[in-house]
Amino acid sequence: MAEQPAQTPAALGFHMPAEWHPHHSTWLSWPKDPETWPDRVTQVEEIYLQMIAALAPHEIVNLLVDDMETEQTVRGKCGPAIAANIRFHQLQTVDAWIRDYGPNFLIGPGGKLAYNDWIFNAWGNKYEELKKDDSIPSRLEPILKLPRFSPRIVMEGGSIEVNGAGCVLTSEQCLLNQNRNPELSQTEIEQYLKDYLGVTKVLWLGEGIVGDDTDGHIDDIARFVAPDVIVCAIEEDPADANYKILQDNFERLRSTTDTTGKSFEIVTLPMPGIVGGESTIARDLERLPASYANFYIANSVVLAPVFGHANDARAVERLQKFFPTRRVVPINCEPLVWGMGTIHCVTQQQPRISTD
C-alpha cells in the first residue's frame, strides 16, 4: 500500500499498543554475523531456537532469513511441529536487531493495523554496514500489505516503551543525543512521539546502563508491566558503575505520573552484575550491557534473559509475579549479550487485530 505522509497516525486514530496486547506474531531475523558474535554464532542460533520453541505454540513466528538454504536448515533444527507455525521470509539482512530497524506496529480505528518506518542510522552512525537494515520496513511492505507511515526522523524500537494508555517511556541519553536528530529540540521530539505513537505524555529517564552501545535504550533500564506499573532495574552494589545511574532513574520514576496525574507503582528488578568478566577487555569493550529488563512479553509466555548469575532466580521469580497468567521462560543469554543486546532487542511484536 502507498506510503502515507499527509496525516500522522495519531490524527488518524492510530496508537502503539502495549507489548502485552495480544500478538498476531513475533518478528525475528536469523542471526549470522561473526563480527557481532565472535566465536558464538552457533550458540546464538541455539538461543533463537529456544525462543522460537517457546513462542511458536502461542503465536506465529515471522522469521527473516537470507536464503532457502538457511530456511531449510532452520526448519530441520526446529522440527515439523514448531516449523508449522513459522512463516519464513527470504529477505536479506545485515544483522539481527529487528527491534530497532523493523516495523513499529500500530492499531487504529476498527482494529486496523499500520506501522511506522523510522530512520535507522545504526545507533548514531556507529556501524556503517548495519545502516543497510534501514530498508527492511519498506521491503516488508509487499508482505505486510499495511499502511506505512514515515516519520523521517531517527528512532529505534528499543528506545521507546509504551503502556498502551497514553504514555511513552524513553531516555535523554538516547533521544536527545546529537548523533540521532541534532536539528530537533526536546519539545519537537516529544511531538513526533505523540504524533506517531498516539501517546499524550512522554516520560524521560536519564542515562542507560554502562556498555550499552545504543546510548541508553529504555529496554535495559525500565519497562511497563501494566498500564500503571513500571519495573525499574536497580544495581544493589554501590561500588558498581551502574549504581548511581540506575538510582537516578529510579528516583525520576518515583515522581512520575500518568496521563491523569496518578503516580505509577514502581517495582524493582535486580541486575546481573558484570557479565563477561576480563574477556570483555580483550575485545576493547567497557562492559557488556546485560540486564534482566530486556525481557519480551508474548502470548502466554515471557522470554527472560538470564546470565548464569546468582540473581537469575530472583529476577525470574520477580517477573513471574508481574505476569501470573504467562509462563516465564528463562534463556541463558550470555552468548547473545556479546552482540550488545538480548531478547527484547531481537524481537518485534505484531499485535493481533479484530479480524484475526
C-alpha positions as CSV (number, residue, x, y, z in Angstrom):
1,M,0.0,0.0,0.0
2,A,1.1,3.6,-0.6
3,E,3.1,5.4,2.0
4,Q,1.0,7.9,3.9
5,P,2.9,11.2,4.7
6,A,-0.1,13.5,4.7
7,Q,-1.6,12.8,8.1
8,T,0.1,11.4,11.3
9,P,-1.0,8.1,12.9
10,A,-2.4,10.0,15.9
11,A,-4.5,12.2,13.7
12,L,-6.0,9.1,12.0
13,G,-6.7,7.4,15.4
14,F,-3.7,5.0,15.5
15,H,-1.6,4.2,18.5
16,M,1.1,1.8,19.5
17,P,-0.4,-0.8,21.9
18,A,1.5,-2.2,24.9
19,E,3.6,-5.3,24.4
20,W,1.2,-7.4,26.5
21,H,-1.6,-6.7,24.0
22,P,-2.5,-10.0,22.2
23,H,0.0,-10.8,19.5
24,H,-0.6,-11.9,16.0
25,S,3.0,-12.8,15.7
26,T,6.6,-12.1,16.7
27,W,9.2,-11.0,14.1
28,L,12.8,-12.2,14.2
29,S,15.8,-12.0,11.9
30,W,18.0,-15.1,11.9
31,P,21.5,-14.4,13.4
32,K,24.6,-14.9,11.4
33,D,27.2,-12.1,11.8
34,P,30.5,-13.4,13.3
35,E,31.6,-9.8,13.9
36,T,28.5,-9.3,16.1
37,W,29.0,-12.6,18.0
38,P,32.7,-13.6,17.7
39,D,33.0,-17.4,18.1
40,R,29.4,-17.5,19.4
41,V,27.1,-17.6,16.3
42,T,26.3,-21.3,16.8
43,Q,25.4,-20.6,20.5
44,V,23.3,-17.6,19.5
45,E,21.5,-19.8,16.9
46,E,20.6,-22.2,19.7
47,I,19.2,-19.3,21.7
48,Y,17.0,-18.4,18.8
49,L,15.8,-22.0,18.5
50,Q,14.8,-21.8,22.2
51,M,12.9,-18.6,21.7
52,I,11.1,-20.0,18.7
53,A,10.2,-23.2,20.5
54,A,8.7,-21.1,23.4
55,L,6.8,-18.7,21.1
56,A,5.5,-21.0,18.3
57,P,2.9,-22.8,20.3
58,H,1.2,-19.5,21.1
59,E,1.7,-17.2,18.1
60,I,3.1,-17.1,14.6
61,V,6.8,-16.5,14.3
62,N,7.8,-14.4,11.3
63,L,11.4,-15.2,10.6
64,L,13.6,-13.3,8.1
65,V,16.3,-15.5,6.5
66,D,18.8,-14.7,3.8
67,D,18.1,-17.7,1.5
68,M,16.4,-21.0,1.0
69,E,19.4,-22.9,2.4
70,T,19.1,-21.0,5.7
71,E,15.3,-21.7,5.8
72,Q,15.8,-25.4,5.2
73,T,18.4,-25.5,8.0
74,V,16.2,-23.8,10.5
75,R,13.2,-26.0,9.5
76,G,15.3,-29.1,10.2
77,K,16.5,-27.8,13.5
78,C,13.0,-26.8,14.7
79,G,11.2,-29.9,13.7
80,P,7.9,-30.1,11.9
81,A,5.6,-29.2,14.8
82,I,7.4,-25.9,15.6
83,A,8.1,-25.1,11.9
84,A,4.4,-25.3,11.1
85,N,3.9,-22.1,12.9
86,I,6.9,-20.3,11.4
87,R,6.5,-18.0,8.4
88,F,9.8,-17.8,6.6
89,H,10.6,-14.6,4.6
90,Q,13.7,-14.7,2.4
91,L,14.8,-11.1,2.9
92,Q,18.4,-10.4,3.3
93,T,19.5,-8.5,6.4
94,V,22.9,-7.4,7.7
95,D,22.2,-8.2,11.3
96,A,19.5,-9.4,13.7
97,W,18.4,-6.3,15.6
98,I,14.8,-6.2,14.2
99,R,13.5,-4.4,17.4
100,D,15.5,-1.3,16.2
101,Y,15.2,-1.4,12.5
102,G,12.0,-3.3,11.9
103,P,8.3,-2.2,11.6
104,N,6.8,-0.4,14.7
105,F,3.2,-1.7,14.6
106,L,0.2,0.4,15.4
107,I,-3.5,-0.2,15.9
108,G,-6.2,2.1,14.5
109,P,-9.9,2.6,14.3
110,G,-11.9,-0.6,13.8
111,G,-8.8,-2.7,14.7
112,K,-6.9,-1.8,11.6
113,L,-3.2,-2.3,11.6
114,A,-0.4,0.0,10.3
115,Y,3.2,0.6,11.0
116,N,5.9,3.3,11.4
117,D,9.1,3.2,9.3
118,W,11.5,5.2,11.4
119,I,15.0,6.0,10.1
120,F,17.6,3.6,11.4
121,N,21.2,5.0,11.5
122,A,22.8,2.2,13.3
123,W,22.7,3.8,16.8
124,G,24.2,7.1,16.0
125,N,26.2,6.2,12.9
126,K,28.3,3.7,14.8
127,Y,28.2,0.8,12.3
128,E,28.1,1.9,8.6
129,E,27.3,-1.6,7.2
130,L,24.4,-2.1,9.5
131,K,22.7,1.1,8.2
132,K,21.5,-1.1,5.3
133,D,18.9,-2.7,7.5
134,D,17.1,0.7,7.5
135,S,15.4,-0.6,4.3
136,I,13.7,-3.6,6.0
137,P,10.3,-1.9,6.8
138,S,9.9,-0.6,3.3
139,R,11.0,-4.0,1.8
140,L,8.4,-5.7,4.1
141,E,5.6,-3.6,2.6
142,P,4.6,-6.1,-0.1
143,I,4.4,-8.8,2.6
144,L,2.6,-6.9,5.2
145,K,0.2,-5.0,2.9
146,L,-0.4,-2.4,5.5
147,P,-0.3,1.4,5.6
148,R,3.3,2.6,6.2
149,F,4.0,5.9,8.0
150,S,7.4,7.6,7.6
151,P,8.2,10.0,10.4
152,R,11.5,10.8,8.7
153,I,13.4,11.0,12.0
154,V,15.9,8.6,13.5
155,M,14.4,6.3,16.1
156,E,14.9,2.7,17.3
157,G,12.3,0.4,18.7
158,G,14.4,-0.3,21.8
159,S,14.4,3.4,22.7
160,I,10.7,3.6,23.4
161,E,8.3,1.8,25.7
162,V,4.6,2.4,25.8
163,N,1.9,1.5,28.4
164,G,-1.0,1.5,25.8
165,A,-2.7,4.1,27.9
166,G,-1.2,7.3,26.6
167,C,2.4,7.2,28.0
168,V,5.8,6.5,26.4
169,L,8.9,6.0,28.4
170,T,12.3,6.9,26.9
171,S,15.8,8.2,27.8
172,E,17.5,11.6,27.4
173,Q,20.8,9.9,26.6
174,C,19.4,8.3,23.5
175,L,16.6,10.5,22.1
176,L,18.4,13.8,22.9
177,N,21.7,12.5,21.6
178,Q,23.4,14.7,19.0
179,N,24.0,11.6,16.9
180,R,20.3,11.0,16.3
181,N,18.3,14.1,15.4
182,P,20.5,17.1,16.3
183,E,18.2,19.5,14.5
184,L,15.3,18.8,16.8
185,S,14.6,20.2,20.2
186,Q,13.2,18.1,23.1
187,T,9.8,19.6,22.5
188,E,9.9,18.7,18.8
189,I,11.0,15.1,19.6
190,E,8.1,14.8,22.1
191,Q,5.7,16.0,19.4
192,Y,6.9,13.3,17.0
193,L,6.4,10.6,19.7
194,K,2.9,11.9,20.3
195,D,2.1,12.1,16.6
196,Y,3.5,8.7,15.6
197,L,2.9,6.6,18.7
198,G,-0.5,8.0,19.6
199,V,0.6,9.0,23.1
200,T,-0.1,12.1,25.0
201,K,2.7,12.1,27.6
202,V,6.4,11.5,27.4
203,L,8.3,10.2,30.4
204,W,12.0,10.9,30.4
205,L,14.7,8.9,32.2
206,G,18.4,9.9,32.2
207,E,21.2,7.5,31.2
208,G,21.3,3.9,30.2
209,I,23.5,1.2,31.6
210,V,27.3,1.1,31.2
211,G,28.5,-0.6,28.0
212,D,25.3,0.0,26.1
213,D,26.3,1.0,22.6
214,T,22.8,2.2,21.8
215,D,23.3,5.2,24.0
216,G,20.8,4.3,26.7
217,H,18.0,2.2,25.3
218,I,15.0,2.1,27.6
219,D,14.5,-1.6,27.4
220,D,17.6,-2.2,29.5
221,I,16.5,0.1,32.3
222,A,12.8,0.4,32.8
223,R,9.7,-1.4,31.4
224,F,5.9,-1.2,31.7
225,V,4.4,-4.4,33.0
226,A,0.9,-3.0,33.4
227,P,-0.6,0.4,32.4
228,D,0.1,1.7,35.9
229,V,3.2,-0.4,36.9
230,I,6.8,0.2,35.9
231,V,9.6,-2.2,36.6
232,C,13.0,-0.5,37.1
233,A,16.4,-2.1,37.0
234,I,18.4,-1.5,40.2
235,E,22.0,-2.2,40.9
236,E,22.4,-3.2,44.6
237,D,26.2,-2.8,44.8
238,P,27.2,0.8,45.5
239,A,30.6,0.2,44.0
240,D,29.2,-0.9,40.7
241,A,29.3,1.6,37.8
242,N,25.6,1.2,37.2
243,Y,24.6,2.0,40.8
244,K,24.2,5.8,40.5
245,I,22.8,5.7,37.0
246,L,20.0,3.4,37.9
247,Q,19.3,5.1,41.3
248,D,18.8,8.4,39.4
249,N,16.3,6.7,37.0
250,F,14.5,5.1,40.0
251,E,14.1,8.5,41.7
252,R,12.8,10.0,38.5
253,L,10.2,7.3,38.2
254,R,9.0,7.7,41.7
255,S,8.0,11.3,40.9
256,T,6.5,10.4,37.5
257,T,2.7,10.4,36.9
258,D,0.5,9.0,34.2
259,T,-1.9,11.0,31.9
260,T,-4.4,11.5,34.7
261,G,-1.7,12.7,37.2
262,K,-1.7,9.5,39.2
263,S,1.6,8.1,40.3
264,F,2.9,4.8,38.9
265,E,3.6,1.8,41.0
266,I,7.4,1.4,40.7
267,V,8.8,-2.1,41.3
268,T,12.5,-3.1,41.1
269,L,14.4,-5.8,39.3
270,P,18.0,-6.7,40.2
271,M,20.9,-6.5,37.9
272,P,23.2,-9.5,36.9
273,G,26.4,-7.7,37.8
274,I,29.4,-7.8,35.4
275,V,28.8,-10.4,32.6
276,G,31.8,-11.5,30.5
277,G,34.5,-10.6,33.0
278,E,38.0,-9.9,31.9
279,S,37.3,-11.3,28.4
280,T,35.4,-8.1,27.6
281,I,38.7,-6.2,27.9
282,A,40.2,-8.3,25.2
283,R,37.5,-7.1,22.8
284,D,38.1,-3.5,24.0
285,L,34.6,-3.4,25.5
286,E,33.9,-1.3,28.6
287,R,31.3,-3.8,29.7
288,L,28.6,-6.0,28.2
289,P,25.1,-4.4,28.6
290,A,23.5,-7.3,30.5
291,S,20.1,-6.6,32.1
292,Y,17.1,-8.7,33.2
293,A,14.9,-5.8,32.0
294,N,15.4,-6.9,28.4
295,F,12.6,-9.5,28.6
296,Y,9.9,-10.0,25.9
297,I,6.2,-10.2,26.7
298,A,4.5,-12.7,24.3
299,N,1.2,-14.6,24.2
300,S,1.1,-16.9,27.3
301,V,4.9,-16.6,27.8
302,V,7.6,-14.1,28.8
303,L,11.1,-14.7,27.5
304,A,13.5,-13.7,30.2
305,P,17.3,-13.3,29.7
306,V,19.5,-14.9,32.3
307,F,23.3,-14.9,32.6
308,G,24.5,-17.6,34.9
309,H,24.5,-15.1,37.8
310,A,23.2,-15.5,41.4
311,N,20.5,-13.0,40.7
312,D,19.0,-15.1,37.8
313,A,16.5,-16.9,40.0
314,R,15.4,-13.7,41.8
315,A,14.8,-11.9,38.5
316,V,12.8,-14.8,37.1
317,E,10.7,-15.1,40.3
318,R,10.0,-11.3,40.2
319,L,9.0,-11.4,36.6
320,Q,6.7,-14.3,37.2
321,K,4.8,-12.2,39.8
322,F,4.3,-9.5,37.3
323,F,2.9,-11.9,34.8
324,P,0.8,-14.5,36.7
325,T,-1.1,-15.6,33.5
326,R,2.1,-16.1,31.5
327,R,4.9,-18.6,31.9
328,V,8.3,-17.0,32.4
329,V,10.9,-18.9,30.2
330,P,14.5,-18.2,31.3
331,I,17.0,-18.3,28.5
332,N,20.8,-18.1,29.1
333,C,21.7,-15.1,27.1
334,E,25.4,-14.8,28.0
335,P,26.4,-15.6,24.3
336,L,23.7,-13.3,22.9
337,V,24.7,-10.3,25.0
338,W,28.2,-10.3,23.4
339,G,26.3,-8.7,20.4
340,M,25.4,-5.9,22.8
341,G,21.8,-6.8,23.3
342,T,19.5,-9.7,24.3
343,I,15.9,-11.0,23.8
344,H,13.9,-7.8,23.6
345,C,16.5,-6.3,21.2
346,V,16.0,-9.1,18.7
347,T,12.2,-9.4,18.8
348,Q,9.4,-7.3,17.4
349,Q,5.7,-7.8,18.2
350,Q,2.9,-7.6,15.7
351,P,-0.4,-7.0,17.6
352,R,-3.5,-9.1,16.9
353,I,-6.3,-7.2,15.2
354,S,-10.1,-7.8,15.4
355,T,-10.3,-9.7,12.0
356,D,-7.6,-12.3,13.0
